[in-house]
Every structure is written in C-alpha cells, then in structure tokens.
Amino acid sequence: MSTLNLLKPHLTAESLARFFGLMLIAWQPFWSGARLPTLLLVLLGLWMLWHKRIDFSSTPVKRLGMVFLLLGVPVLISIPGSYDIQGSLSVAAVLLLFYIAGLALLQGLKRSEDQQWLQKWLLIVLLAWTMDGWIQYLFGRDLLGVPFGEDGRILGPFGGNLHLGIFLTVLMPATLWHLAKERPWVALVILALIAFIAGMSGARSNVVFLLLGSALLFTQFAWRQRLLMAPILAGMLALTVALSPTLPAKISQFSSFTTNTGLFQKIDNALSLRLTIWETGWHMLQDRPFTGVGTSAFAEAYDTYSPRTDDPFRNGGPMKTPYHAHQMYVSIAAESGWPGLIGLMVAIGLCASWFFRAPQAYRHQAAPYAASLAVIVFPIQSQPVLYTIWWFPIVLLLLCSMITSLSLPTPAEKPKQ
C-alpha cells in the first residue's frame, strides 16, 4: 500500500499523456507501431473531456483546434465525390481521434519540466536507434535481430520499412537544438553518426532532411563547430556513397541530364519518376479544383487521370500504383483540391506567425520543435503522406510541443520559491 501511495503523486493523467506522447515515437518499431499509444492517448483525452480537465479557452487548445479545422474541413468536403469514400471517411474519423489525442498531449506538456522530460527521452530514443543502426551495419543484425534490408539498406529496428533514416533526420533538430549550445562537441559527434545512418538508409529524401536539419542546427553551434560541420557532413555522405549499395544508383539518376531525351524525361528519370506522378496529381486538381479526388483516394483515381499511355504506374504496368504523390503539397492538392492545399498552407503560416510573433524567450522554448516542423514542411523534397498512422503522430507531437512551448512561463516569469 505504501508503494501505491508513493506512486500516486507521479502517476497522473498528465504524466500518462506525456509518456504516451513519447511512445508515439519510441514504440514505432514494435507491435502495432504508433497505433497503440495513439489509442491510449485518445482514451485518455476522452477521459479528460469527460472530467472537464481541458480548458478550451486556453491559447494552446484554441490553436490546436484552428489547425485541425484547417486540415479537417477540406477532408470532409472531399468525401461526397471521393473515388474511395470509405478511405476518405476513415481519414476524417482518424483526424478526429488525433485531435482528441492532441488535446491530451497539450495537458501532458503544459509545464517546462514536461518539455525538458520529453526532450531528454527523445534524445535517448534517437541515440538508441542511431547506435542500433551502427550495430546492424557492423554485425549484420541489430540488437533485435533485424538484418539489413534486402538491398543492403540499414533499417535498424524497423524491419521491412525505411522509417529509421527519416525519423532520425526529422527529429535531429528537436533533440540536438539545446545540446548544440550546451555540449557542442557531443552534438557534433551525434550529428556525424546520424549522417552515416541517413546515407546508408539509401533514400535521397533522408539526405535532404539531414541537410535541412543541419542547416538549422548550424545557427546553434559555436564558430569552431560550424567550421567542422560541412567537412564532417561531406565526409560522412561521401563515405556512404562509397559503401551504400543503393545511394550511388540514386545519385547516378541525375546523369540522365546528359542524355538526348526531352527535358520532362530527364527530370523524371532524375527524380525516380516522381514527375510522372505529380503530373497525374496536377490533372486531378485541374479536373476537381474544389474537392479533389477524395482524401486517401489517390491510387483509385490514378488511372483515370494519368495522361500518358506509357505511364508505368498504371494498373497492369510494371510498377505499383502509388497511393500518394510522394510530395505532401501535391498529395493534398490532388486529393482535397484547392481548399485542402490552401488550408494546409494557412495552417503552416499560422504556426510560423505564432512562432515569430512570440517574444524571444518563448521562441527559445519552442525553437527545437519549430525547427523539426520546418524540415517536415519544406516543399522541395519527397515527403511521406501526411495522414498516415506512422507519420502524422510525429507531426502531432512536434506541433503540440511547439504550441505549448509558446505559452509556457519563461524562466523570468516563474515565481520564485
């Protein structure tokens, strides 16, 4: 009984929300991925709503509601004419559940101590995955027994997918932001270790995420570390080009610019046929500017809107029909029309406005999360589909962390004990 009484002050709804928020990331390699912690957050959020533990007049809750309205209303508009009504309805329902999960997250991150706890454990998770990737490279299997990918890519604990590289590079700014100031040499070593794993994951998008995150972290380092960042990154990436069985082939695709094919074909080959997919997405937007083809209906509508008879992604072609456009803005525009694209851009603009209009002390608190979000929304890159169970929880955690950080009392405002 004494042990139970000892745990009671620490085991609160808010501490559970914070822990489940961490699990949105840390539990990704295991059974169910982010589904289990998301479900637990939703149940916790419903409990908080039932017991009136959420203040809807607070600034963070209002801001989260605005973002979800801007994202959710276009999804609802796209449903009646969707090529996949069931899929579109599912996304709408999942967005509602994520909103409830987000309300719980806001409660779990509303103190500066909560933010410090989250950043500490995110760094631990990042380091664990990084070292697991290195162990897999050195010994052929990671600590869980997961081998290399079939094409020689480093997967870490994420057997069967390429999530390791994208998670490491996207979360890198959020976890190393303050460390770059406090322990710059340690942060620089971690950055170098991540750079190797990102390159050996074999995906060019991970290298883009890495370079974007490094550019933002550059401002946090002292001049000595800044002088070393570029050579270290260049050296690590050059090493991965020499060692990776897939990255050289990806880079060699840019040699298509020296061929005699047309400009479209040259760019398309360099981008792994992404231009073909984006052209089809553009035709979807042109035909249905106000509704799109329906959220989560990209694959079902693809054959109808593909303008090229030799499109390899058509049904029956040599390549699998893509279920999204591999670019967030193109996907949103094709699936939910101009309302979806405008809603997404307004939501991003609002987040940027909240950040830059906040006093400097508040920006300092929110900067790590804002930096990772900036990497995610940077448009000139290949991106995962936004509304998916493994990716949106990452965005949600970073968004809720930034929103609450912009409303936390700064050290100067905290009452003295």
LOLUM-215924 format. One record per atom (N, C-alpha, C, O): x, y, z. Coordinates in steps of 0.02 Angstrom, whole numbers, plus 50000, padded with zeros to 5 digits. Layout:
<rs>
XYZ ...
</rs>
This chain:
<rs>
500414994050000 500005000050000 500435006250000 500265011249967 500995006050037 501435011850040 501735013249972 501825019049953 501895007949934 502175008949867 501665012249822 501835016749783 501025010149827 500495013149786 500415020549803 500345024649759 500435022149868 500385029149889 500965033149863 500895039149848 501555030049859 502145033549834 502075035249760 502315040449738 501745030749722 501675031749651 501125036749634 501155039949581 500635037649676 500055041749660 500235048849640 499955051349591 500685052349675 500835059249654 501155059649585 501105064749552 501475054349562 501835054349498 501405051549442 501485053649384 500955046949457 500545043849405 499895047749398 499385045949428 499925052949359 499345057249346 499135056549273 499505053749232 498555059249257 498325059249187 498825063049143 498955061049086 499095068549169 499565072549131 500225068749119 500505069049064 500465065249170 501085061449161 500985055649112 501435053949074 500395052549114 500245047249066 500215049948995 500455046848948 499915055848987 499875058948920 500575060348894 500715059148835 501005062748937 501695064048916 502055057548897 502415057348846 501965052348936 502285045948921 502015042948856 502405040648815 501365043148847 501075040548785 501305044648725 501395041948670 501405051148735 501675055448682 502365053148660 502515052848601 502785051648709 503455048948693 503395042348655 503775041048609 502915038248676 502825031648644 502585032248572 502665027448534 502295037848553 502115038848482 502725037848438 502665035848380 503305039448466 503925038548428 504295032248451 504475028148409 504395031548516 504805026148541 504515019148527 504885014348520 503855018648521 503535012148511 503465010448437 503215005048420 503685014848393 503585013748321 503875007148294 503555004148251 504455004848318 504724998548289 504364992248312 504484986848285 503924992848362 503654986948394 502934985548370 502664989048327 502624980548401 501954978348381 501464984248379 501424988048427 501114984948326 500594990048314 500874996848296 500495001248275 501524997948305 501815004448290 501505009848333 501435009048394 501315015448302 501035021148339 500295020048356 500005024148391 499985014648332 499275013648344 499115012948418 498635016048443 499505008948454 499355007748525 499415014148566 498935015848601 499975017848563 500005024048602 499495029248580 499255033148620 499325029248515 498805033948491 498135032148523 497775036548547 497965025748523 497335023548554 497315025348628 496805027648653 497875024348663 497895025948734 497825033448745 497505035548793 498125037448702 498045044648707 497325046848693 497065051348727 497005043648645 496305045248631 495865043548691 495445047648711 495965037748721 495575035848780 495695040748837 495235042648873 496325042648845 496495047448898 496185054248883 495925057648929 496195056348820 495885062648801 495135062548814 494855067548837 494805056948798 494085056448812 493955056748887 493465059948908 494375053648926 494305053948999 494375061149023 494005063349067 494865064748996 494965071749015 494365076048995 494155080449032 494085074748936 493495078448915 492905077048961 492535081648980 492815070748978 492255068849021 492315072149090 491815074249119 492925072549115 493035075449181 493195082949178 493415085849228 493095085949120 493185093249111 493885095449133 493975100449168 494385091649111 495075093249128 495405097549074 495995099449081 495045099149020 495335102948965 495005109848961 494395110348958 495415114948962 495175121948960 495155124248887 495675125748858 494565124548858 494505126348788 494615133848776 494645136148719 494675137748830 494825144848822 495575146148821 495785151848809 495985141048833 496715142048834 496975142848764 496705140048716 497515146548758 497805147948692 498035141548656 497885140848597 498395136948688 498605130948652 498025126848624 498065124448568 497485126148663 496915122248640 496575125648581 496375122348533 496515132248584 496225136048528 496645135148465 496375134048411 497295135548473 497735135048415 497715128048384 497705127248323 497705122948426 497665116148400 497005115248362 496995112048310 496465117948390 495815117448356 495825120948288 495525118348241 496155126648283 496195130148219 496565125948167 496345125548110 497115122948187 497505118848140 497095112948116 497085111448056 496745109548161 496355103748141 495745105648099 495545101848055 495455111548111 494915113848068 495165115047997 494835113047948 495745118247991 496025119647925 496205113247887 496155113047826 496415108147924 496575101747892 495955097447880 495905094047830 495485097747927 494925093047926 494345094947881 494045090647850 494185101447876 493615103547835 493705101547762 493235098947733 494295102747731 494375100447661 494295092847653 494065090547601 494495089047704 494405081847701 493665080147698 493455075947658 493255083547738 492535082447738 492235084447670 491785081047645 492465090047642 492205092347578 492345087247523 491955086547476 492905083747529 493115079047475 492735072447477 492775068547429 492365071047531 492065064447539 491515062847489 491535057447460 491015067347477 490455065347433 490655062847364 490365058047339 491155065947333 491355063847266 491985059647264 492295059047212 492175056947321 492815053347326 492805046947284 492295043547279 493375045247255 493475038847221 493515033147271 493465027247252 493615034747334 493635029647387 493305032547448 493635034947494 492635032347449 492265035547503 492435032547571 492505036147620 492515026047574 492685022847637 493365025147662 493455026547721 493855025747616 494515028147636 494495035347660 494825037047708 494105039547626 494055046547646 493705047247713 493905051347755 493175043347724 492835043447789 493305041147844 493295043847900 493725036247829 494205033747879 494695039247899 494845040047958 494935043047850 495405048447865 495065053747908 495365056247956 494435055447892 494075060447931 493995058048003 494085061948050 493825051648012 493745048948080 494405048848117 494435050448177 494935046948082 495595046648114 495835053648134 496145054448187 495695058648092 495885065448110 495535067748174 495835071048216 494895065848182 494535067548243 494865064248303 494945067348356 495055057948295 495385054448350 496065057548366 496255058148424 496425059648314 497065062948326 496965069648362 497385071648403 496425073048348 496285079348383 496185078048457 496455081648499 495815072748474 495715071048544 496375069048576 496515070948633 496785065248539 497445063448565 497865069748575 498235070248624 497805074548529 498175080848536 497975084748598 498395087848630 497325084748614 497095088048675 497425085048737 497625088748782 497475078448738 497815075248794 498555077148796 498835078348849 498875077348737 499585079248735 499695086248762 500185087448798 499255090848745 499335097748770 499345097848846 499715101748877 498925093648877 498905093548950 499545090448979 499765092249033 499825085748943 500435082448967 501065086348957 501595084548983 501025091848918 501635095648902 501575102948923 501925107248895 501145104548970 501005111548985 501475114649037 501395120549054 501955110949061 502465113749106 503145113149074 503275108749033 503595117649093 504275117449065 504615110949085 505025108349046 504465108249145 504755101949166 504535096249120 504915091549106 503915096649096 503675091549049 504055091748984 504235086548956 504185097848959 504565098648897 505275096048905 505535092848859 505585097448962 506265095048973 506285087448976 506745084348949 505785084549008 505745077249012 505685074348942 506025069548925 505245077248901 505135074648833 505775075148792 505955070448758 506115080848795 506725081648755 507265076848777 507635074248735 507315075748842 507825071148867 507705064048840 508165060748817 507085061848843 506935055048822 506925054248746 507075048948720 506745059548711 506795059348638 507525058548617 507675054848570 507975061948652 508685061248637 508925054148651 509315051348612 508685051248706 508875044348722 508635039548667 509005035148646 508015040448644 507745036248590 508155037148527 508325032248493 508305043348510 508695044848450 509375041448453 509605038448404 509705041848511 510365038748519 510315031148514 510735027848484 509795028348545 509705021048544 509615018548472 509915013648452 509205022048433 509095019948364 509725020948322 509885016748278 510095026348335 510705027548297 511215022048310 511505019248263 511315020348373 511795015148390 511555008348365 511965004148345 510905007248366 510635000948340 510775000348265 510934994948240 510725005948229 510895005948158 511625004448146 511795000748100 512055007248187 512775005848181 512934998548196 513344995348162 512604995848247 512704988748264 512484984348205 512814979448189 511924986148174 511694982348117 512194982648059 512314977648025 512494988448049 512984989147995 513614985048010 513884981747965 513844985148073 514464981848090 514394974248096 514854970548079 513814971848119 513734964748134 513214961248090 513114955248096 512884964948047 512394961948002 511694961548030 511214960747992 511624962048095 510964962048128 510964967148185 511484968548215 510374969848200 510334974648254 510214970848320 510224964748322 510094974548374 510014971548439 509384967148444 509354962748486 508894968448400 508284964448400 508324958648350 507844954948341 508904957948317 508984952648268 508754954448198 508724950148155 508594960848187 508364962948121 508964963548074 509454966948091 508954960248016 509524960547970 509484966747925 508994970447927 509994967647884 509974972747831 509344971847789 509044966447787 509154977247754 508644976447703 508904972147646 509504971147639 508444969547605 508644965047550 509134968447502 509544965147471 509074975047496 509534978747451 510114981747489 510444986247462 510244979447550 510824981747588 510734988047627 511214990747654 510124990547632 509994996647670 510024995247745 509854989747767 510235000247783 510184999847856 509475001447877 509215006747861 509164996847914 508474997647936 508424998748011 507905001048035 508954997148049 508904997448121 508364992748146 508294987248120 507964994848196 507444990448222 506814990348179 506344986648194 506804994248124 506214994748082 506244989748024 506344991647966 506164983448040 506194978347988 505624979147939 505044979647958 505784979247874 505274979547823 505084986447799 504674987047754 505384991747826 505234998447801 505855002947811 506355000847840 505805009047785 506375013647786 506275019447835 506515024947824 505915018047890 505745023447936 506335025947978 506325031648000 506845021747987 507405023748031 507715030248008 507775034948048 507915030647945 508265036647921 507845042847926 508095048147945 507205042347909 506775048247910 506635050547981 506615056547994 506545045848028 506435047848097 507045051248127 506995056348160 507635048348114 508245051248142 508365058348116 508515062848155 508285059348051 508445065848022 507915071048038 508085076948048 507285069148042 506755073948058 506775075948132 506665081848148 506915071248176 506945072748247 507605075748269 507665078248325 508105075548227 508765078048244 508765085348269 509065086648320 508435090048234 508435096948260 508105097448329 508355101048372 507545094048339 507195094448403 507605091848461 507565094448516 508005086648449 508375083448503 509075086548514 509335086348569 509365089348462 510045091948467 510065099548475 510605102448482 509495102848472 509475110148471 509825113248531 510295117248523 509615111348591 509925114148651 510605110948665 511055114148692 510675104548647 511315101148657 511875104448617 512445104548639 511705107148559 512215110548518 512495116648553 513065118648540 512105119648597 512345125348636 512715123048699 513235125748717 512425118048732 512685116048797 513285111348791 513765111948829 513255106548745 513805101748734 513925101048659 513745096048629 514225106148629 514275106348555 514655100548525 514475098048472 515195098248559 515595092848530 515205086248531 515245082248484 514825085248585 514405079248588 513875079448533 513755074448499 513555085248524 513045085948472 513345084848403 513015081848360 513955087148392 514265086348327 514415078948312 514345076648256 514635075348363 514755068148355 514115064448338 514095060248293 513575066148374 512925062848361 512695064448290 512435060048255 512785070748269 512585072648201 512965068548149 512675066248099 513615067448161 514005063448114 513765056248112 513735053248058 513605053448170 513365046548172 512695045848136 512575040948100 512255050848144 511615050748110 511705051548035 511365048347995 512175055748015 512305056847943 512485050347908 512255049047852 512885046247940 513075039847911 512465035247903 512375032147850 512055034847955 511465030547952 510975033147899 510685029147863 510895039747895 510445042647846 510665040847775 510255039147733 511315041347763 511575039547697 511505032147682 511335030247626 511645028047731 511625020747721 510905018047718 510795012247701 510425022347736 509725020147728 509525020047655 509015016947637 509925023347612 509835022747540 509295027047510 509135026247451 508985031547549 508455035847522 508705043047516 508965045847565 508635045947457 508865052747447 508485057747491 508775062747513 507855056347504 507455060947546 507755061547615 507725066947645 508035056147642 508355056447708 508955061047707 509085064547756 509335060947652 509905065447646 509675072647643 509995077047672 509115073847609 508835080747607 508625082847676 508775088447697 508265078447712 508075080047781 508685081547824 508685086147864 509205077547815 509825078447854 510125085247840 510315088847887 510175087247778 510485093547760 510065099447785 510335104447807 509405098847780 508965104147805 509045104947881 509115110447906 509015099247917 509095099547989 509775102248010 509825105948058 510295100347973 510975102747989 511025110247977 511365113748015 510705112647924 510725119847911 510405123847967 510645129147985 509855121147996 509535124548052 509965123948115 510015128848153 510265118248127 510695117348186 511325121548181 511635123148232 511525123248121 512135127248110 512125133548153 512645135648179 511545136548160 511485142848198 511605141748273 511755146548308 511535135648296 511605134248368 512315132848389 512485133548448 512735130848343 513425129048360 513865135248365 513715140448335 514395134648404 514915139848406 515325139548341 515265134748303 515735144648329 516075145248265 516545139348252 516635137448194 516835136448304 517295130748294 516925124848265 517165121648217 516345123348293 515955117648268 515665119248198 515605114748157 515505125548187 515235127448121 515755126048066 515585123748011 516385127448081 516915126348032 516985118848015 517195117047960 516805114648063 516895107448053 516275104048025 516315098447998 515685107348030 515065104048010 515075101847936 514925096147920 515245106547892 515225105047820 515715099347802 515505094747767 516345099547825 516795093947809 516555087247838 516625082047805 516285087347898 516055081147929 515465078247890 515455072247874 514975082447873 514395080047835 514615077547766 514395072347743 515045081447733 515285079447667 515665072847670 515575068547627 516085072147721 516475066047729 516025059947742 516125054647712 515545060747786 515095055247802 514675053247742 514585047347728 514415058247706 513995056647647 514415053547591 514185049147556 515035055947584 515475052947534 515625045647552 515665041347509 515715044447617 515835037547640 515235033047625 515315027347604 514635035747636 514045031647623 513945030347548 513705025047528 514135035247506 514095034147434 514555028347414 514395024347370 515145028047447 515615022747431 515395015947458 515545010847428 515025016047514 514855009747547 514145007347532 514005001347532 513685012047520 512985010147511 512875006747443 513135009047393 512495001347442 512354997947379 511795001347339 511704999747280 511435006147369 510865009247335 510955016647321 510725019047269 511295020347365 511345027547357 511705029647293 511485034347260 512255026247273 512575028247210 512095027747150 512115031947105 511675022547150 511205021847095 510705027547095 510495029847042 510495029747155 510035035347159 510365041647131 510055045447094 510985042847150 511335048747127 511475048547053 511435053547018 511625042447027 511785041846956 511185043446912 511265044646852 510585043446941 509995045146901 510025052246874 509715053846823 510405056546908 510475063446884 510895063746820 510905068946787 511235058346803 511625058346741 511165058346680 511405059246624 510515057346691 510045057446635 510035064246600 509795064746544 510275069446633 510285076146603 510785076446544 510755081046504 511225071646540 511715071646485 511455067746425 511785067546373 510875064646431 510595060646375 510225065246326 510145071146339 510005062346272 509665066146220 508905066046227 508555068146182 508645063546283 507925063346293 507665070346308 508055074946320 506995071146307 506695077546320 506785079846391 506975075846435 506655086246404 506765089046470 506335085546523 506565083946577 505685084346506 505245080946554 505535074146573 505555072446632 505755070346523 506015063646536 506655063946577 506765059746621 507075068946564 507695069646602 507545070846676 507825067646720 507095075746689 506925077346758 506575071446791 506705069846849 506135068146754 505765062446780 506235056846801 506145053846854 506715055246759 507195049946775 507615051846835 507755047546878 507815058146840 508225060346896 507835059946962 508135058847015 507175060746958 506755060747019 506395054047029 505885053847063 506665048747000 506365042047008 505635041946987 505215039047022 505485045046931 504815045146900 504305048946942 503705048046934 504545053146988 504085057247028 503685062046984 503105063446998 504005064746932 503675069646890 503065066746856 502555070146846 503105060446837 502525056946808 501945056846858 501365058046839 502095055346921 501585055146973 501295062046985 500695062846991 501735067146989 501505073947002 501075076646945 500595080346956 501255074746883 500855076846826 500145074046831 499655077446816 500095067846852 499435064846861 499055068346917 498455069646911 499405070046972 499085073747026 498835080547003 498305082847024 499215083846959 499015090346932 498375089646891 497945094046894 498305084346854 497685083246815 497095082046862 496535084046846 497205078746918 496675077946967 496435084646993 495835085946998 496905089047009 496735095647035 496385099846982 495905103346997 496615099346919 496295103146865 495565101046856 495125105246845 495435094546859 494765092046847 494295093246906 493705094546897 494575092946967 494165093747028 494495098947074 494765097047126 494475105247055 494835110347094 494555111547164 494925113747208 493915110247175 493605111847239 493545105947287 493445106947347 493605099947261 493535094147305 494115089147300 494215085147346 494485089247245 494985084147234 494655077447220 494045077047213 495055072247216 494785065647201 494585061847264 494345056147261 494675065047321 494505061847385 495125060147425 495595057247399 495115062047488 495685060547531 495785052947535 495315049247547 496405050847526 496595043747527 496345039947466 496305033847467 496175043647412 495915040347351 496385041247292 496185040247235 497015043047305 497485044447251 497565038347206 497545038947144 497675032547235 497785026447196 497175024547155 497235022547097 496575025147185 495965023247150 495835027747090 495555025547040 496045034047094 495915038847039 496485039146989 496425042546938 497035035847003 497645036846964 497545035346890 497705039546848 497285029546874 497215027646803 496775032546765 496895033846706 496265035146798 495805039746765 496145046146744 495975049046692 496635048446783 496935054946770 497645054646742 497935059846726 497925048746735 498595048246706 498565050046632 498205046746594 498935055246610 498875057446540 499315053546492 499265054546431 499745049146517 500245045846475 500065038446467 499975034846517 500015036246406 499855029246394 500425024546415 500305018746430 501045027246417 501615023146437 501785023946511 502325022046532 501315026646549 501425027646621 501525020846655 501075016646653 502115019646685 502245013046715 501845011746778 501815006146803 501525017046806 501145016246868 500415014546856 500045013246903 500205014446793 499515012546778 499385005246799 499845001246804 498755003846812 498564997046830 498784992146776 498614993046717 499144986946795 499404982146748 500094983846722 500384979946684 500354989746741 501014991746720 501554988346762 501404984546807 502184989846746 502744986446781 502844988846852 503204985546890 502554994546871 502654997146938 501994997746975 501464998546944 502024997347041 501424997647082 501125004647081 501495009547085 500465005047075 500135011547076 500255015047142 500135012147195 500505021347142 500655024747205 500015026647242 499525028747211 500025025847309 499435027747348 499465035047371 499005037447403 500025038447355 500065045647367 500595048347319 500925044547284 500665054947317 501085058147266 501815058747286 502215061547248 502005056247344 502695056747369 502905064047377 503505065647376 502425068447385 502555075547398 501925078247432 501385077947403 502005080747493 501425082347535 500945087247501 500335086247502 501215092547471 500785097647443 500415095147381 499825096647372 500755091347339 500425088447281 499885083547302 499335083447273 500025079347352 499535074547376 498905077947402 498355076147384 499005082947445 498435086547474 498025089947420 497405089647421 498365093147372 498005096747319 497615091847275 497045093247258 497915086247257 497585081347214 496985078147249 496475076847217 497055076847314 496535073147349 495975077547377 495405075247383 496135083747396 495615088047425 495575094847392 495275099447420 495885095647334 495805101747294 496135107847324 496535107347371 495965113647296 496245119847321 496075121147394 496495123747430 495465119447418 495335120447489 495835116747534 496045119447585 496015110647514 496495106847554 497185109947554 497505110547606 497415112047494 498075115047489 498095121747525 498575123147561 497585125847516 497565132347550 497515131347625 497845134847663 497105126547647 497045125247719 497705123147749 497885125547803 498075118847715 498725116647739 499215122547743 499565123347793 499225126647691 499695132247690 499515137547742 499955140547772 498865138647752 498655143447805 498855140747873 499075144547916 498765134247884 498955131247948 499705132047960 499915133748016 500105130847909 500835131847915 500995139147928 501415140747969 500655143647891 500765150747901 500585153047971 500935157248000 500035150447998 499835152248066 500365149948116 500545153748161 500595143848109 501115141248155 501745145648152 502035147248203 501935147548091 502525151948083 502395158748115 502835161548147 501785161348106 501615167748135 501615167448211 501885171948243 501325162248240 501335161548312 502045161348339 502195164148391 502475157948302 503165157348324 503535164048320 503835166248369 503525167148262 503935173148251 503655179348287 504025184048299 503005179348303 502725185048338 502785184248414 502635189048450 502995178548437 503085177448509 503715180948533 504185181948494 503735182948597 504355185848624 504935180948619 504835174948612 505535183648621 506125179548609 506185173648658 506375168148638 506005174848721 506065169448771 505595163648754 505775157848765 505015165148727 504545159848707 504795156248644 504725150148638 505075160148598 505355156948538 505915152248556 505995146948525 506315154148605 506865149848627 506595143048652 506895137848639 506035143148687 505745136948712 505455132548656 505505126448659 505165135848606 504825132148553 505275130548494 505085126548451 505865133548491 506295132948431 506465125748412 506455124148353 506615121148459 506795114348438 506245110948398 506375107748347 505625111748421 505065108548386 504915112148320 504755108948270 504955118748321 504835122648260 505345120748206 505175120548147 505965119448226 506485117648178 506325110948144 506375110248083 506115106048184 505935099548154 505325100148110 505285096948057 504835104148131 504235105248089 504425108648024 504135107147971 504905113348026 505125116747965 505435111847916 505345112347856 505815107047942 506095101747899 505545097747866 505585096147807 505015096147904 504475092047878 504095095647822 503915092547772 503965102147830 503535105747782 503935108847725 503625111847680 504595108247725 504985111147670 504755107847605 504755101747599 504555111947555 504195109047497 504625105547446 504375101147410 505265107247440 505675104647385 505995098047408 506605097847419 505595092947413 505845086447434 505285081347427 504695083147417 505455075047431 504965069647432 504755068347504 505185067647548 504105068147516 503845067547584 503365061747591 503045059747542 503295059147652 502785053947664 502085057047658 502005063147662 501585052747650 500895055147650 500735057547721 500915054247770 500395063347726 500305066547791 499845062347837 500005061247895 499275060147809 498775056847852 498885049347853 498505045547824 499405047347887 499535040147895 499735038847967 500005043348000 499605032947991 499655031448062 500375031548088 500475032348148 500865030748044 501555030748068 501875037748064 502365039048098 501595042248023 501915048648011 501555054448047 501885058648077 500885054548044 500525060148075 500645060648150 500675066248175 500725055148188 500885055848259 501525059748272 501575063248323 502025059048228 502645062948236 502495070348229 502715074448269 502115072048177 501925079048165 501515081648223 501625087248246 501055077648248 500625079748303 501025081048367 500905086148400 501485076648384 501885077648444 502305084048439 502335087948487 502615085148382 503015091248372 502575097448374 502765102548403 501985097048343 501535102748341 501295104548411 501315110348431 501065099548449 500825100748517 501385103348562 501265107748604 501985100748553 502555103148592 502715110348577 502855114248623 502685112348514 502825119248496 502285123948522 502425129248550 501655121948514 501095126148535 501125127348610 501035133048633 501245122048649 501265122948722 501885126948742 501855130848790 502445125948708 503055129648725 502965137148716 503275141148751 502545139148668 502435146248656 501985149348709 501875155448709 501715145248754 501285147848807 501545146348877 501245148348926 502115142948881 502405141448946 502695147648979 502935152148944 502665148149046 503015153649079 503765153149066 504055147749071 504075158749049 504795158849039 505135158949107 504815160449157 505795157349109 506145157349174 506075163949211 506035163949273 506055169549175 506005176049208 505315177149238 505235181149284 504805173549212 504125174549235 503925169749290 503415170849323 504325164549302 504145159649352 504205162649422 504695166149436 503725161249465 503765163849533 504345160849571 504485154849565 504685164849609 505245162449648 504995158749709 504505160749742 505335153249723 505135149149781 505375152449846 505255149649900 
</rs>
